[in-house]
Amino acid sequence: MIDQNRTEAAWSWPRAGWALLAAIVLVVVAAAVAVSPAGPARADEAGNGGDFVPLHPAVPVLDTRTGVGGVSTAPGPASTTTFPVLGVGAVPATGVRAVLVRVAVTTPSATTWLTVYPDGASRPSMVALNAKAGERVSNTAVVRVGANGRLAIYNNAGTTSIIVDVQGYFTTATGGSWGGLVPVAQSRVVDTRYGVGTSTGVIAPGASRTVNLATGGVPVGASAAFATVTVSGATANGWLTSQPAGSTVASPILDYQQSIPTASGLVLRLAADGRATLTNRGTTAIHLWIDVMAYFTPTATAGSGLRPVTGRIHDQQVAANTAVDVQVAGTSGLPLRGVAAVAVDLYARGTASGWLKAWTPGTTEPGVSQTQYPANISRRSLTFVKPDSAGRIRVRNSSGAEIRLVVELQGWFAEPAPVLPVTQFAPVAVVQDSPRTVQYGYVDNLGRVVSGHQASIDNYNSVQWTVISGNEAFTGTPAIGVRADGRTQLAAQYTDSDIWAASQTAPEAATWTGWSDLGGSMAAPPAMARLSTGVAVLFAVDVDGGLWAYAQTGAVPYWRSLGDQNLVGTPAVVAVRDGVQVFGRDSAGTVRTLQYYADGSVSAWAGVGGVTVTGTPAVVVYPGYRLRLFGQAPDGTVRTVLQDAAGGFPTTWEPVGDFVTKGQVAAILDPALGRTAVVARGTDDLIHRSWETAQGSGAFGGWAPAIEYLEETSATDPTVAPVTTANGQGWIIVFRNHNGSTRVYERQLAAVAGRSSPSGALAAGTPTFRAATLPAPPV
């Protein structure tokens, strides 16, 4: 629970706090004229909607005092109230992705909190508003509407009147005369205490002040501005209304408290010249200041569209006068790239008064605030902030005492995202997930993720194929692995560059859960490894060459940067004694590596130099966790290097014959022979192999087709995987032919001397392969 039901003392802003705030304001005033726009507006992502339509006047959808919304009694404790939104007033009945609402309470009988959510959905843990007994307070929230067109609002304690107004809505498709969001550098554009953007002096009861918000990066012609509006100096409770300059109709935007600075992030509808008129509807004079964060464009081809996503992403104590970085992008399904801003609700409570700031790490700390909080009273406010390239926002506790800081995500605004092409004939991923079953997975030439469930390890005809991606489109080779609970997971790259994941509904099952968007914005498909703790970790590379890890553990998993080494493609990962060894290829073709430990820490990066390679290297793990790498040189030949006893790699990569490959190399330690086998597709499209001549020799024999008498061409690079069948430990080669059929070459040994092949008699124990065609995949 965000708040506890207990008596809270009345509060007044300390003299020292006013002095500090005044100093901050003077700095902001001096710099205000130098603030420039954040940059040109961007078109919304691929016509996916999320454009904002501001409503003026705001549309009342619930007022329990007057019966608006069909409810005319004040909700009691632990009560849920539902009310219609879609089709009410100027809110359309269809085409609405989410609504921006003002939620207010008046004189609750007990300290309480409210949650607003789609009717018909489970009530989330997130909170929209905190209120102390007897207060009149409001906050703004972005919320989806239920499939039935209604919202639900939960009141935790006491009896209170509730008011909900729709200030605007976000569309499900682009078009019309409205556009998206454009963040700007945070700046204070109005402050009645110091004459910033208006005349100096209080706003009397019933009086209005018209201000020009076409400043601080907001252009003339913007349809609306998103700003934090703060009221101070009131000696009685009241409320504030706003309207575009020249309009005769006003909308309530903020409820304020006596003796307490009250702040809320909200939308101000602007006139064509950028002006708005704000009116003090209380019985006492007030001071007012406005900090601009972003604006909305009036055209459907500009700005970033909203993608509603909810979840609590941070809940920790923060020390006095301390800033913390909060991971937002790269978690909860958000990408790391293309995020114009996140919509987050900031909550604070501490034993001293103060305020919160939120901004982009790596930029100058702004002199403006988003949330004001009195001592021992809970406060929250909506804000829009652009994350940094690592997906973080920075939040400062500007008070003299520790606070509880809660950050709750309500959505994000999408910049343009390129659509990746679907890779043709991507390789197959395969894993033996139990003593009885094998799982296959690949992305076909249409972009579908196809899963193959082999119900019997010794019967390739038992494979059942299923398209598990619906109409979603993916690309490249999926990553596959077995989770700690025994369920297999597939992770694949969506064509918008995010990484998605799905898991079996149960161990050995042929059915799958729905897909989860893990975000990420990666340049290539991921690799997967499992730590000794059982935690599955995904590794992927972004467009700038940075390596990221997604450990699927904790309350809010997220993509974590492991450093920028100018990498390209999918990394190779193998489990080692203390974690996972990761190998990536940089843009110059040099292999680089680091170790990801079981506790999440990482080693320093090291180079595996000496040769230029293409594609993802193949890695073989020997006893003692000594590693051998194989890679394709630019001339198509295969090179290899063995880790030395000290854990380093020599600079010399040895050739593995003069065979020329067509694609990436696969390699495995043959469990029966104890000799390394290397597999690749040749320029003739046949699958070829080479064996180590003796255990640990590092010398390899000549290359030959895996099955000499079977001239079967492959359309994909091969995949190798260890399997244990009724005949013992072995391994398989898996590929797809040009007809789309999946083929398996199972490694066998000649049982007796004299077994023949097209090239002559075989000695006992000679490795051979038998071929199997899996049942036809879906069409």
Phi, psi and omega in degrees: 000142182285322186232154177252147179278094179209160181291135180238131184288153174297155189223148172222148183293127181291153181302319180297326179295321178296321181294316179295317180297320179298320179296319179297316182298319180299321178296316181296318179300318181295328184265351189301322184291344182268355182290133180243160179301154181287348181134173182293152177295151181248146177293148180295155187293109167050033178067025184274006175084201184089009177291150186258130176248103178287142180251129173220122359287164175300152183261113175292126178242345175208130170208100185290351177282329188241355179092002176298133183089004178083012180235124184238012176235148180291127180298144180266188182294145178053038182249150176242127180245131178246152183201152181283147177232306181292134181084003179264125179057230182274004176278119183294160181280339181221170175076021182249119178277321179196164177239151173257117187238148167263125178247128183224150172235154175232126174044061175296150183280348179210159174299132188212175169218153183241145172237130177243135187201169180296132177296136182098344178266162175293143180292124181280171178280348183291155183237140181263332188202137170248139181217140175271152179308131176086355183279161164239113188215155181218164173208165180250145182216148171259126185213141172288157175256146180298161179300337178271007178082015185238158170249157174239144178226129184253131176252123188284316188215154176068186178244135183208149170280142183233136178235134176229125176239140175269115180272345179173173179219159179253134186278160175272348180213153177286164180131172181078207188245024180234157185229201188253193186267143172231112177290152175229164175299128182300132180206151176270117184254345178218135173203108183290343181287330186235007178075023178280117177071006181193179177285152180284139175129160183291161172259116185291163176304130180079354182273160181238159175222122177264127185233154178259115180262002176280063180204174179061029178099349178274120183277158169299135182101349176300140182285329181198158175242142170261126186212156168268120179254127183237135176243136177220167175082003181288140175256003175208157177296151178193192178212165185237140174240163180217155177201153173301139180305133181097343178282150179259002182240132182247155177237138176293138181234334187207132171258129184241162187249152176288138174066006183230120172302129184241128183231150175206137171279130186203173180258131176250118177287133186249150170286172183301332180268006176089009183261153176221151178247125179248138185235134177276110182265009180270187183254010182223153179291150182222159164258155186217135170222151186231125178247116184276136180244327186193173173218164176251139182275158180267004183236147185286352181261008184225157179086172183251139185268153182282138168239103183294128175215131182240150176162148175278121185248352178205134176204090184212163173281140179234129183293164180302139176049045183233142175254142177233148175265130182246124179285122181239295175291152184082006175223165178056028180085003179280143172286169174269338180247156174075019178262106179290322180191157172249144174264111182232145175260125183256126180241140177218146172206130179205182183270357177228154178288156179178196179210161178255143168242148175220131182204179181277121176303144181092350174252166181297133178298126183286160177263025180238166184235164178246329183223130173259135179225128174284167176295131174063023177230135181279134177221153178210159179202143176281142174212160176245126182223141175273127176287163174277184184293343176267003177085019185251152164243156181249133182234130180248133169274102181265068177210172181268014181217159176295146178230162166268122179250124175240130176241123182239129184275134177242350178161178176214159184249125191265127169278173180302140179232125178292148177266122181284144175289152177281124178295131178273134179053058174286147180299164181266139171263143184212145176207141169275112188264353176199169178300342185252336194233156175230143177243132174246153175205138175207162174257120184280181186288353174265350183096009178276142172271120183248127179252136175244123181252109177269105188287337180232124185299333184260007184226101181290341176286353181274004182289129176247120182266142178217133170278115187254008185253001181059229179261010176286152184244129181236174180209151175082185182274126178287158171268145182223144180191168181254126179285170180298333180273007177088357179271140176281142177237139172249133174236128185225158179271121175287158184288354171268004176091351175290162176256127178246157181219147174219152182229158172301149177289338177200159176305138179068009182280155174264359181253156188230152174288172172291163181281144173246129176279112181271001182071204172116318180054060185262160183271346183207164179300160184273169167244155183231141174218158180243129179285166177297340177281353182094352182286129175274133181235132174261143177232135181207162184245137179267180186292341178267002179089011178275143177265136181233149177235139178236096179277121187274069180208166179087167182295322181227088177298151180207161175284126183244131181287132176252011177113155181256113179241018180059042183279160176222152175077188180274133179285163171258136182227139176220143177285132176236184188303315188254011181157231182229131173266128183246132177238129177230157179253128179276176186294342177271356179093007178273135177278133178235152186216153168212164176251132176258114186276164184298334180271005179094351177283166182225157175277176172287155176288148176222149179267145172247080191274191175102340180206149174266130181239160174240154179072185179276128179291155173262145185232135175242134180256122177262164175307141187085006179060037172271137191248143171238134179252146172233140178213159177267122177286164180303332179276003177092350178283163182261134177237155181219153177216142183248133177298138181276176185296335180274358179095358178267177180237132175293160181279347182266122173260127183273143176288147173251076183071190181247015178298137180256122181268160177261340183210207185286153182267145171240151181210155182202150172272112182299117186292336181275319183271336186071018178245148182280138175243139178242135184229139178203161174269129180274176178293344175273004181068008173275152176276122181247158178218156174221138181251147169299138185289332178204159181302125175071008183286328185075001176259140186239144178282183181292158178274145177206157174304144182302318174237105192296326185273359185243099181273073182254124183273151179248143176264352183232161169292149183281155172241140175244148180208141175285144175220154174238115182249190177296339180270002179109195182285138178203199177202164184227154170252132182235135176205171176243138178270182186289347175272359180088001178282146178266126181248145178235128169253113181265127182287130177228170175245141173297120188290326183224156177296146176096354175300134189264157172216169179304337181263003176127185182289147180252140174286153177302137181087000177291131180287131175225178179229150168243146186260146175217141174256126178286155178309155185300137179283173178298151178244000000 
